[in-house]
Amino acid sequence: MNDFVPRPEGKLFENGTLVFERLLPGPIERVWRYVAEGDLRKKWIMAGDMTRTGTATMTFDHTSLSGEVAPDRFAAMRQPVSFDVEVLEVDPPHRLTFTWPEEASTGIVTIELSPIGDKVLLRLTHRHPDFDRAAAFNHMGGWHTHLGLLEDALSSARPRPFWTYFAGVEADYLKAFGDKDFNTVAVSVEKTFKASANTVFAAWLDPALIANFIVGPDVRDERLIHVQTDPVAGGAFSFKVERNGEIIDHIGHYYEVVAPTRLSFSWGIAGVSDPRDSRVSIDIVATSEGCQLTLTHDMAAQWADYAERTQQGWTFMLEKLGEAI
């Protein structure tokens, strides 16, 4: 079974959007409290009530996070700092969206929680309206460190020293990126189906149908070895074929299985690419004549040269899906 735990590193896209994922100890209701309630959230980032929509005052007190005083570069953070945000969406215990003040504009932060067995997958998305490289890297180091403190709090561990840890994380990101502005690329494909949302969603989890539109001789010149699925959040899959004498095993884990509207999973090839570097998200919206599907595939920037081919591949497979159902 391939590794399910997502990488801790942030994913920075070409448009400046930043995404983090963490697999946290559950249950989801407890994690939600640490996200929405100020008295618990202040243990890992900031105080302030986010249990209802509207304007809310947040207070950063970095010194109280771990007892470590901010370095000169962040001297302004040696004292509590307050600011207002707009809480835009509160959907307990699954989704929280709020504004984030930037120097020149306002960003949007969304935190999504999904139960996976006795764990909880947290996905944090920070959208920047105007990309600024320095600000993006500062946010990467900041969110990475704050989420580490959330892990500490939920595990009842001693909080890591915030500023020391932040300095190391920021240095690692700067080294890893070099002169690059992003480490993740995304392609997106849309298709309208005359079939119902339930029918289209179910096809992605049905081994017989998967063999008609994702892998197998009905899709391309290859021999199907097996299609194995465990279609629950945290479950693994393997779509193995033989193509031109080579064994190719498409592997991954399901992140979200929310019928009939959302499915997401990691995606890789055994021995070639790590599934944790690639995520496919499928959103399905019912329409009066059937449904509309949007597929988004995020992948590590090292595969950027394959982005167009990946988009063409999913477009072809969605056409085959339409034929299969």
Secondary structure, 3 states (H helix, E strand, C coil): CCCCCCCCCCEEECCCCEEEEEEEECCHHHHHHHHHCHHHHCCCCEECCCCCCEEEEEEECHHHHHCCCCCHHHHHHHCCEEEEEEEEEEECCCEEEEEEECCCCEEEEEEEEEEECCEEEEEEEEECCCCCHHHHHHHHHHHHHHHHHHHHHHCCCCCCCHHHHHHHHHHHHHHHHCCCCCCEEEEEEEEEECCCHHHHHHHCCCHHHHHHHCCCCCCCCCEEEEEEECCCCCCEEEEEEEECCEEEEEEEEEEEEECCCEEEEECEECCCCCHHHEEEEEEEEEECCEEEEEEEEEEEHHHHHHHHHHHHHHHHHHHHHHHHC
